[in-house]
Amino acid sequence: MLASYADARYRFSSLEFFENHSHDLEQPVAPIRTGPIGLAMREFSRQKYAPMLVQIKPNSRTPDFALSLCATTFDFSVVSDDVGDDSDRYLASTVRYFRRVSDVLSGWKPSAASRRGGGGGGAAPRLLAILGDSNPVDMSTLQLEDYYAELVTDLDPLAPIKDIASGVRDFHAYLHKTYRKPLMRKEAEVLGDENSLKPVDANLIDFDEYAKAQEYLDHARCDAAERKICKIVLMLAFKAGMRRMEVFGMQVRDIQTISRLTCVIRPNANRRLKTSSSQRIVPLYALLTKDERELLQEWLAQRISEVKSAQPDMCQQDIDSHFVFDLFNSPRYESWVDRITDRVCAAIRSVTGDEGLFIHHLRHAFGTWTYLRLRSPDFPNIANRFQHLHQTAHALKTGRRLRILLLGYPHAADRSLAFAVGRLLGHSSPTVSMGHYIHAEDILIGEVVRRECANVPKAVILSVSGLQKSAAYEQIADSVDALLNSCRRAHGTITTNTNNESKTPIKLGRKSNPLPHQRAEWVSLTITEDILKLAIDSKCTSEEVSKIVKIDVQKVQSILEQAHALADHIGLKKNQNGEITESPTIPKDKDAQTLFLKLNKVMADLYFRAPLAYTQGTEIALNHFDTQKRDIVFRGKKHLKEAKQLFNFFKFLSIPDQDFNWLIRKMDANDATLPDWTDQINIDWSPSVTKVIRPKSASGSASYAQWAGVYPVDTDGESLGTTLIRSIFLSKISNLTLETLLISKK
């Protein structure tokens, strides 16, 4: 009752009053636009407090009401015992809350710092609203990341996104420091680029790009099971609008197949939902194609079979409680979720060429395209706008069928369509969907104008154009758009250059200054790995590989030629014809992937900054790599110069020497003394740990005594030599410097 009264008062007041926040009280000073009105208000207005709420005397003026509330003495004896201990605390918070409301309505205005929530851009009240009564300490970092991403998509002009992101960052830092909550793995993907307005916007993929991304995943460098999981995650995010954790946290019981294929989105022990409105039934039968439905059902049947095989006596109820993806219930499920998410993001980024796409963009794409599809029967020209995108145009032409499947009838009022999309997205009202997830209003407005123009007599349109009748008739014979453009030119709406001098158009947005590993001239190691995977493992032609990875076919052929030339240096297997039979896949463990991604960045930087050092370092590493022990080995003082150059190479790459070990070969495993010649390297980059291994035979131990190698290690001290040399190999074959070409010619 009290919450409803406050909300009604909010509707008749100015927005500025109710967007203020006091950092000292850590409570919103008045109802905020997102609905909930603060922890104290929500606790105080529960149904169990109803006997106490009737003691409040109504008043027609909000200030008087707030003052009378502050002066009210409540009888707590009417409140149930289970909340009696907290009643004083809840009442005190509520009294402070309404005292501040009274001050605001009487003319008081908080300072700018208070309005920003102590520098957080109003993040505190928004966090309270989005978290509700849930304790963030009990939530996983993955769950928190999903809520943070939605929080910073707020389009309120009074709330700068950068300030809100700063507040969220401080909040999570507090959770990390106080409760040992893991840090966000990729903060930029959650909160967006430091210089951007918001991380998730109208940056959408279409149905054609979605199909290409699925095709990309068909050739992904992973096992068949993980490849299917990636395809299902991409499918449910783009075709069903499901959030990341809604997809990963599905249980067997959530996929209903009795009548028609549906997905029940509800909370479980390992996965909570954002709000109560997030609980919904998603009609997959209406949103997925036949092949997509079969893919999901095949995976579900396989999962049920695995559970039954492991525990034959398990009852159906226990089977239903298992997760659709078994690794979601593993101790390290967060790293698994991150790995799948990275693969899906890599797919959509590869086919679009946009490194700024995240998995949450797929949910925005679903909202936008679904609403356009539902509106397209009333505006057939919408599909014509996308004739160059065949699958997208086809999807828009099926809007009438989608209406029947979702609503039960082909004709619907515009209002019901917005509500339908809102429910599919799990929003409390279509206002949220229209404000944040549907980015096609300009298209619909244009179609409405086009429809209304068709009902206006031509004589009226010609008369208001202000053009000569003959010219107007000539333009309108083409189209109304042509007449409109002529009017703009004639009346000066379109600015022209009277001096006939070409002017460079002003580019909006921040200045493009990509990092070295994001520049077009650099072929990333992941793409090179994909090229070899497609050509060697999948037997694709150079033309097919070029089409999939979107790289010039000549570049693909050059990479394959270099790979065959250097394959022996890293021990790749070949057949009798000298053809490579295995691609240099990077190990999947976390430490290996971390090193792989880091090398992609630092080697790109060195490639542009010091190409000679890049060329020398990569060649030395390949020429001195021992394929059996997986270290880069130097066989005595004769290789002192190469050792110095390699150590400088690692130093230039900013790879810490403590991440490397020495490796020497001696019969005495307890003698960890390095050969004397290593003292002459004199580089302030040198591993501190020395590992000793015994040579294969004692007869050659004397020659091995002068050998000294280096290799990287993971956090457990295990070798990462394979990851290092394969990363260097991928970089070498795809990014040739001028120095490399000159050496090759010699």
ZAMARGU-4260 file (C-alpha; in steps of 0.2 Angstrom, whole numbers, plus 5000, padded with zeros to 4 digits):
<rodrens>
0) 5000/5000/5000 | 5014/5012/5005 | 5024/5008/4990 | 5009/5011/4978 | 5006/5027/4986
5) 5024/5033/4984 | 5024/5027/4966 | 5008/5037/4963 | 5016/5052/4970 | 5031/5050/4959
10) 5021/5050/4943 | 5015/5068/4947 | 5032/5075/4952 | 5047/5080/4942 | 5061/5067/4938
15) 5075/5077/4945 | 5068/5075/4963 | 5068/5056/4962 | 5084/5053/4954 | 5094/5060/4969
20) 5104/5049/4981 | 5112/5051/4997 | 5128/5042/4999 | 5128/5044/5018 | 5112/5034/5020
25) 5116/5022/5006 | 5097/5023/5002 | 5088/5031/4987 | 5080/5047/4993 | 5064/5043/4983
30) 5056/5031/4971 | 5068/5028/4956 | 5062/5025/4938 | 5066/5006/4938 | 5051/5003/4950
35) 5058/4997/4968 | 5060/5011/4980 | 5074/5005/4991 | 5078/4991/5003 | 5069/4999/5018
40) 5054/5003/5008 | 5052/4985/5001 | 5055/4977/5018 | 5043/4989/5027 | 5029/4986/5014
45) 5028/4968/5015 | 5011/4960/5018 | 5016/4955/5035 | 5018/4973/5040 | 5000/4977/5035
50) 4993/4978/5053 | 5005/4991/5056 | 5003/5001/5040 | 4985/5004/5044 | 4991/5016/5058
55) 4997/5028/5045 | 4985/5043/5043 | 4983/5048/5024 | 4986/5066/5019 | 4983/5074/5003
60) 4999/5084/5003 | 5015/5073/5001 | 5026/5084/5012 | 5013/5084/5026 | 5011/5065/5024
65) 5030/5063/5026 | 5031/5074/5041 | 5016/5065/5049 | 5024/5048/5045 | 5040/5054/5054
70) 5030/5059/5070 | 5020/5043/5070 | 5023/5031/5085 | 5020/5013/5079 | 5013/4999/5089
75) 5025/4984/5085 | 5015/4972/5095 | 5004/4969/5080 | 5019/4963/5069 | 5023/4945/5068
80) 5037/4939/5080 | 5048/4933/5065 | 5051/4951/5060 | 5051/4960/5077 | 5069/4960/5080
85) 5072/4970/5064 | 5057/4981/5065 | 5066/4996/5073 | 5080/4995/5060 | 5067/4995/5046
90) 5057/5009/5054 | 5072/5020/5056 | 5077/5018/5038 | 5059/5022/5032 | 5058/5037/5043
95) 5075/5044/5036 | 5068/5040/5019 | 5052/5050/5021 | 5061/5064/5030 | 5072/5066/5015
100) 5057/5065/5003 | 5049/5079/5014 | 5065/5090/5012 | 5066/5087/4993 | 5048/5092/4991
105) 5051/5107/5002 | 5065/5114/4990 | 5080/5106/4996 | 5093/5099/4983 | 5107/5088/4986
110) 5125/5092/4981 | 5131/5085/4964 | 5142/5072/4973 | 5126/5066/4982 | 5116/5065/4966
115) 5130/5054/4958 | 5130/5042/4973 | 5147/5047/4979 | 5155/5047/4962 | 5145/5032/4956
120) 5133/5040/4944 | 5118/5034/4954 | 5124/5016/4954 | 5119/5013/4972 | 5100/5015/4969
125) 5101/5005/4953 | 5110/4991/4961 | 5097/4990/4975 | 5084/4990/4962 | 5091/4976/4951
130) 5097/4965/4966 | 5082/4967/4976 | 5083/4957/4992 | 5096/4945/4986 | 5113/4945/4994
135) 5127/4948/4981 | 5139/4939/4992 | 5129/4923/4988 | 5129/4926/4969 | 5143/4920/4958
140) 5153/4932/4948 | 5145/4926/4932 | 5128/4931/4938 | 5134/4948/4944 | 5142/4951/4928
145) 5125/4948/4919 | 5117/4961/4930 | 5131/4973/4929 | 5129/4972/4910 | 5111/4976/4910
150) 5113/4990/4923 | 5124/5000/4912 | 5112/4999/4897 | 5101/5012/4905 | 5097/5025/4893
155) 5093/5038/4906 | 5101/5055/4900 | 5103/5060/4918 | 5114/5045/4922 | 5130/5046/4913
160) 5135/5028/4909 | 5153/5031/4913 | 5149/5036/4931 | 5137/5021/4933 | 5151/5010/4927
165) 5163/5017/4939 | 5151/5014/4953 | 5148/4996/4948 | 5167/4994/4947 | 5169/5001/4965
170) 5155/4990/4971 | 5163/4974/4964 | 5180/4979/4970 | 5172/4980/4988 | 5165/4962/4986
175) 5182/4956/4980 | 5192/4964/4995 | 5179/4960/5008 | 5172/4944/5003 | 5185/4937/4991
180) 5173/4938/4977 | 5183/4934/4960 | 5186/4949/4950 | 5177/4951/4933 | 5187/4941/4920
185) 5184/4953/4906 | 5179/4970/4913 | 5178/4978/4896 | 5165/4965/4890 | 5154/4968/4905
190) 5155/4987/4907 | 5161/4992/4890 | 5176/5002/4884 | 5182/5015/4895 | 5179/5028/4882
195) 5162/5022/4876 | 5145/5027/4881 | 5138/5010/4884 | 5143/4992/4881 | 5127/4986/4873
200) 5118/4997/4861 | 5110/4995/4844 | 5125/4985/4837 | 5115/4970/4831 | 5119/4955/4820
205) 5106/4949/4807 | 5100/4932/4802 | 5112/4930/4788 | 5127/4934/4800 | 5119/4922/4813
210) 5119/4908/4800 | 5137/4912/4795 | 5142/4912/4814 | 5134/4894/4815 | 5144/4889/4800
215) 5160/4896/4808 | 5156/4885/4824 | 5154/4870/4813 | 5173/4871/4810 | 5178/4877/4828
220) 5194/4870/4835 | 5186/4860/4849 | 5178/4843/4851 | 5161/4838/4844 | 5152/4840/4861
225) 5158/4857/4864 | 5155/4863/4847 | 5136/4858/4849 | 5136/4867/4865 | 5142/4883/4857
230) 5129/4881/4843 | 5115/4879/4856 | 5121/4894/4866 | 5122/4905/4850 | 5105/4898/4845
235) 5095/4901/4861 | 5103/4919/4863 | 5099/4925/4846 | 5083/4915/4842 | 5075/4915/4859
240) 5082/4930/4868 | 5089/4921/4883 | 5102/4928/4894 | 5119/4920/4896 | 5115/4912/4913
245) 5098/4907/4908 | 5105/4897/4894 | 5119/4889/4904 | 5108/4885/4919 | 5095/4875/4911
250) 5089/4859/4919 | 5082/4844/4910 | 5065/4848/4917 | 5066/4865/4909 | 5065/4858/4891
255) 5047/4853/4888 | 5044/4841/4873 | 5027/4833/4877 | 5016/4844/4866 | 5027/4857/4858
260) 5045/4862/4861 | 5046/4875/4875 | 5058/4881/4888 | 5053/4885/4905 | 5064/4899/4912
265) 5064/4897/4931 | 5077/4899/4946 | 5086/4884/4953 | 5099/4880/4966 | 5113/4885/4955
270) 5105/4899/4945 | 5094/4913/4951 | 5085/4925/4939 | 5086/4944/4938 | 5068/4947/4943
275) 5052/4938/4945 | 5047/4944/4928 | 5061/4934/4921 | 5051/4918/4925 | 5043/4914/4908
280) 5039/4901/4895 | 5048/4903/4879 | 5039/4895/4864 | 5054/4887/4855 | 5042/4879/4843
285) 5038/4896/4836 | 5056/4903/4836 | 5067/4889/4830 | 5068/4881/4814 | 5066/4862/4812
290) 5085/4859/4811 | 5088/4870/4827 | 5074/4861/4836 | 5081/4844/4831 | 5099/4849/4837
295) 5092/4854/4854 | 5081/4838/4856 | 5096/4827/4851 | 5107/4835/4864 | 5094/4833/4877
300) 5091/4815/4873 | 5110/4812/4874 | 5111/4821/4890 | 5097/4810/4898 | 5105/4794/4891
305) 5122/4799/4899 | 5113/4802/4916 | 5104/4785/4915 | 5119/4776/4910 | 5129/4783/4925
310) 5115/4779/4937 | 5103/4766/4931 | 5092/4766/4946 | 5089/4785/4946 | 5071/4791/4947
315) 5064/4802/4934 | 5063/4817/4946 | 5081/4816/4949 | 5085/4815/4931 | 5075/4830/4928
320) 5085/4840/4941 | 5102/4837/4931 | 5108/4852/4921 | 5107/4851/4902 | 5125/4855/4901
325) 5134/4844/4914 | 5149/4855/4917 | 5138/4869/4924 | 5138/4859/4940 | 5157/4856/4940
330) 5168/4865/4953 | 5176/4876/4939 | 5160/4879/4930 | 5164/4898/4928 | 5180/4895/4918
335) 5169/4883/4907 | 5156/4896/4904 | 5169/4909/4900 | 5177/4897/4887 | 5160/4894/4879
340) 5156/4912/4879 | 5173/4916/4871 | 5170/4904/4857 | 5152/4911/4853 | 5159/4929/4854
345) 5174/4924/4842 | 5161/4917/4830 | 5150/4933/4829 | 5165/4944/4828 | 5174/4934/4815
350) 5159/4935/4803 | 5155/4953/4806 | 5173/4960/4809 | 5166/4969/4824 | 5177/4966/4840
355) 5164/4976/4850 | 5151/4963/4849 | 5147/4953/4865 | 5135/4939/4869 | 5122/4951/4876
360) 5120/4959/4859 | 5112/4944/4853 | 5097/4947/4866 | 5096/4965/4859 | 5095/4958/4841
365) 5082/4945/4846 | 5071/4959/4853 | 5073/4970/4838 | 5070/4957/4825 | 5056/4949/4834
370) 5047/4966/4835 | 5050/4970/4817 | 5044/4953/4812 | 5028/4955/4821 | 5025/4972/4814
375) 5030/4967/4796 | 5013/4961/4791 | 5006/4978/4792 | 5021/4986/4783 | 5027/4974/4769
380) 5040/4986/4763 | 5050/4982/4779 | 5056/4966/4771 | 5060/4975/4755 | 5073/4985/4764
385) 5083/4969/4768 | 5082/4961/4751 | 5102/4960/4750 | 5101/4950/4766 | 5091/4934/4760
390) 5089/4925/4776 | 5084/4941/4786 | 5072/4946/4772 | 5064/4929/4773 | 5062/4930/4792
395) 5053/4947/4791 | 5041/4939/4778 | 5036/4926/4791 | 5029/4939/4803 | 5011/4933/4800
400) 5015/4915/4804 | 5024/4921/4820 | 5009/4931/4825 | 4998/4915/4824 | 5011/4905/4834
405) 5013/4918/4848 | 4996/4926/4849 | 4984/4913/4841 | 4978/4925/4827 | 4986/4934/4813
410) 4979/4951/4816 | 4984/4961/4832 | 4984/4978/4839 | 5001/4986/4840 | 5000/4987/4859
415) 4999/4968/4860 | 5014/4965/4849 | 5025/4975/4861 | 5018/4966/4876 | 5022/4949/4867
420) 5040/4954/4864 | 5042/4961/4882 | 5036/4944/4889 | 5048/4934/4878 | 5062/4945/4885
425) 5056/4943/4903 | 5053/4961/4906 | 5040/4968/4918 | 5032/4979/4904 | 5035/4983/4886
430) 5042/5000/4892 | 5058/4992/4896 | 5059/4982/4880 | 5055/4998/4869 | 5068/5008/4879
435) 5082/4997/4879 | 5081/4981/4868 | 5071/4987/4852 | 5082/4998/4840 | 5070/4999/4825
440) 5059/5013/4829 | 5066/5024/4815 | 5061/5010/4802 | 5044/5009/4809 | 5041/5028/4809
445) 5047/5029/4791 | 5035/5015/4786 | 5021/5024/4796 | 5025/5040/4786 | 5025/5031/4770
450) 5008/5023/4773 | 5000/5040/4778 | 5008/5048/4763 | 4999/5035/4752 | 4982/5042/4759
455) 4986/5060/4755 | 4980/5066/4738 | 4994/5070/4726 | 4988/5087/4723 | 4990/5091/4741
460) 5008/5084/4742 | 5013/5094/4726 | 5006/5110/4733 | 5015/5109/4749 | 5031/5105/4741
465) 5034/5123/4735 | 5042/5116/4718 | 5036/5121/4701 | 5022/5110/4695 | 5031/5101/4681
470) 5047/5098/4692 | 5036/5091/4706 | 5026/5080/4695 | 5042/5073/4688 | 5049/5069/4705
475) 5033/5061/4712 | 5032/5050/4697 | 5047/5042/4704 | 5043/5041/4722 | 5038/5052/4737
480) 5056/5050/4743 | 5062/5058/4727 | 5050/5073/4729 | 5056/5075/4747 | 5074/5076/4742
485) 5070/5088/4729 | 5061/5099/4741 | 5076/5098/4753 | 5088/5104/4740 | 5077/5117/4734
490) 5073/5125/4751 | 5091/5123/4757 | 5088/5109/4770 | 5103/5099/4762 | 5119/5110/4763
495) 5128/5111/4747 | 5146/5117/4743 | 5144/5133/4733 | 5163/5133/4729 | 5162/5116/4722
500) 5176/5110/4733 | 5175/5093/4740 | 5173/5092/4759 | 5178/5077/4770 | 5163/5072/4779
505) 5164/5073/4798 | 5166/5057/4807 | 5156/5055/4822 | 5162/5045/4838 | 5179/5044/4845
510) 5195/5044/4834 | 5199/5027/4828 | 5216/5021/4835 | 5216/5002/4836 | 5228/4993/4846
515) 5242/4983/4837 | 5233/4966/4838 | 5217/4974/4831 | 5225/4982/4816 | 5220/4976/4799
520) 5238/4972/4794 | 5240/4960/4809 | 5233/4942/4806 | 5228/4936/4824 | 5235/4920/4830
525) 5217/4913/4833 | 5213/4916/4814 | 5229/4908/4809 | 5225/4893/4819 | 5207/4892/4812
530) 5215/4893/4794 | 5226/4878/4798 | 5212/4869/4806 | 5200/4871/4791 | 5213/4867/4778
535) 5222/4852/4787 | 5209/4844/4798 | 5193/4849/4788 | 5201/4847/4771 | 5194/4864/4765
540) 5201/4872/4750 | 5209/4889/4750 | 5194/4897/4743 | 5183/4889/4756 | 5194/4894/4770
545) 5195/4912/4763 | 5176/4913/4763 | 5174/4907/4781 | 5188/4918/4789 | 5186/4933/4778
550) 5204/4934/4772 | 5210/4936/4755 | 5213/4919/4746 | 5231/4924/4742 | 5235/4927/4760
555) 5227/4910/4765 | 5238/4902/4752 | 5254/4911/4758 | 5250/4905/4776 | 5248/4887/4771
560) 5264/4888/4761 | 5274/4895/4776 | 5266/4882/4787 | 5272/4868/4776 | 5290/4875/4775
565) 5291/4877/4794 | 5282/4862/4800 | 5297/4852/4804 | 5303/4865/4816 | 5289/4862/4828
570) 5287/4843/4825 | 5271/4843/4815 | 5267/4826/4808 | 5268/4824/4789 | 5262/4810/4777
575) 5273/4802/4763 | 5269/4816/4751 | 5276/4829/4764 | 5259/4836/4768 | 5255/4841/4786
580) 5242/4829/4794 | 5239/4838/4810 | 5236/4857/4814 | 5245/4865/4828 | 5231/4866/4840
585) 5234/4876/4856 | 5231/4866/4873 | 5214/4870/4880 | 5219/4873/4898 | 5217/4890/4906
590) 5236/4894/4908 | 5240/4889/4890 | 5225/4900/4883 | 5231/4914/4894 | 5248/4914/4887
595) 5242/4911/4869 | 5231/4927/4870 | 5245/4937/4878 | 5257/4932/4865 | 5245/4938/4851
600) 5245/4955/4859 | 5263/4957/4863 | 5270/4950/4847 | 5258/4961/4837 | 5265/4976/4846
605) 5283/4970/4843 | 5279/4967/4824 | 5275/4985/4821 | 5287/4993/4834 | 5303/4983/4830
610) 5301/4971/4815 | 5319/4966/4815 | 5319/4960/4833 | 5302/4952/4829 | 5310/4942/4814
615) 5326/4937/4823 | 5317/4932/4839 | 5304/4921/4830 | 5317/4913/4819 | 5329/4909/4833
620) 5315/4901/4843 | 5310/4890/4829 | 5327/4885/4824 | 5332/4880/4842 | 5316/4872/4847
625) 5318/4854/4854 | 5303/4844/4849 | 5306/4831/4862 | 5309/4841/4877 | 5299/4856/4871
630) 5312/4869/4876 | 5322/4881/4866 | 5339/4874/4868 | 5357/4881/4864 | 5371/4869/4862
635) 5386/4878/4869 | 5395/4894/4868 | 5394/4894/4849 | 5376/4899/4851 | 5379/4913/4864
640) 5374/4927/4851 | 5357/4918/4847 | 5354/4916/4866 | 5356/4934/4869 | 5345/4939/4855
645) 5331/4927/4861 | 5332/4934/4879 | 5331/4951/4872 | 5316/4945/4862 | 5307/4939/4877
650) 5312/4955/4886 | 5304/4966/4872 | 5288/4955/4873 | 5287/4960/4892 | 5286/4941/4897
655) 5292/4940/4915 | 5308/4929/4917 | 5300/4921/4932 | 5287/4913/4920 | 5302/4903/4913
660) 5313/4889/4918 | 5331/4884/4913 | 5332/4866/4907 | 5349/4857/4907 | 5354/4839/4903
665) 5366/4830/4916 | 5368/4813/4923 | 5368/4820/4940 | 5350/4825/4944 | 5356/4835/4959
670) 5369/4846/4949 | 5358/4861/4944 | 5374/4871/4939 | 5372/4880/4923 | 5386/4879/4909
675) 5399/4893/4912 | 5395/4901/4895 | 5378/4906/4901 | 5386/4919/4912 | 5391/4929/4897
680) 5373/4932/4891 | 5373/4947/4903 | 5354/4951/4900 | 5343/4957/4914 | 5331/4944/4909
685) 5335/4926/4915 | 5325/4912/4923 | 5329/4909/4941 | 5323/4891/4942 | 5334/4877/4934
690) 5327/4860/4930 | 5339/4845/4927 | 5335/4830/4916 | 5345/4815/4912 | 5351/4812/4894
695) 5345/4796/4885 | 5363/4788/4885 | 5378/4790/4897 | 5390/4790/4882 | 5384/4807/4875
700) 5382/4815/4892 | 5398/4825/4890 | 5392/4834/4875 | 5375/4837/4883 | 5383/4846/4898
705) 5385/4862/4888 | 5367/4862/4883 | 5355/4875/4891 | 5337/4878/4886 | 5323/4888/4892
710) 5304/4885/4892 | 5289/4894/4900 | 5279/4886/4914 | 5261/4887/4921 | 5256/4890/4939
715) 5259/4872/4944 | 5277/4872/4936 | 5271/4862/4921 | 5279/4866/4904 | 5270/4878/4892
720) 5283/4875/4879 | 5271/4868/4866 | 5260/4883/4868 | 5275/4895/4866 | 5282/4888/4850
725) 5265/4885/4842 | 5260/4903/4845 | 5277/4909/4838 | 5274/4897/4823 | 5257/4904/4820
730) 5263/4922/4821 | 5278/4918/4810 | 5268/4910/4795 | 5255/4924/4795 | 5264/4940/4798
735) 5279/4942/4787 | 5290/4957/4789 | 5300/4965/4776 | 5316/4958/4785 | 5308/4941/4784
740) 5305/4943/4765 | 5323/4949/4762 | 5330/4934/4772 | 5319/4922/4762 | 5326/4929/4745
745) 5344/4927/4751
</rodrens>
